[in-house]
Amino acid sequence: MSGLRIVIADDQPMMRAGFKTVLEATGDMEVVAEAGTGAEAVAAARAHAPDVVLMDIRMPEMDGIEATRQLPGHRVLILTTFGLDAYIIDALRAGASGFLLKDAPTQEVVDAVRAVAAGDAVLSPAITRQLLDQVGRRLPAAVSRAPEGIDQLTDREQEVLRMLAGGLTNAEIAQALVVSEATVKSHVSNLLGKLGLRDRVQAVIFAYETRLIAPYEP
């Protein structure tokens, strides 16, 4: 079978089976390996070079966060039972490209896997706002200097970054700035490149950890 290659890591066999059924029903996705522990997930990802790894956080031997950290260069989509898992920030810092609720609708699961495989990040605006609330509570006192690298951005790129950090979608940013979505995507791509960030998830965390935007700012 050609198409996207997936590794599913979850300590519950029934959960792995459910995701495998959903993904392979598309006809262009193949689950090339399954893992029940973090260590098995790392080994499977290294052996099969999948397009996406679906990674549960709570697993024996090694949790999903450490497993993700050991897989630089792999696209990892974190699986969580809750709207905002207590460990989700650490997972994103470890290199995950976003997260997916285990009880998400079938189409949302498929769309999320496709998005991550394409190099995008999966982090809904509603969850972004919750995530940033959590980030804000962990931050030290506000820094007194400008965030490193921010002076490389144009005024418009800084504006887009602030909106992105506020949880707005590309469509919402486009509407607010009265530009096309393609233009917004171009701005996002440019600012990620200038700041050396992988995706919009990292950009959101960058904006908050450097106090470019206040955690509780509307």
Protein Blocks (a to p, Z undefined) as FASTA:
>chain_A
ZZjddddddfbfklmmmmmmmmmmnopaccfbdcfbfklmmmmmmmnopabdcddfbdgh
iafklmmmmmghiacddddfbfbdfklmmmmmnopabdcdfkbcfklmmmmmmmmmnopa
cddfklmmmmmmmmmmmpccddfbdcehklmpcfklmmmmmmmmnopafklmmmmnopaf
klmmmmmmmmmmmnopablmlmmmmmmmnomacfklZZ
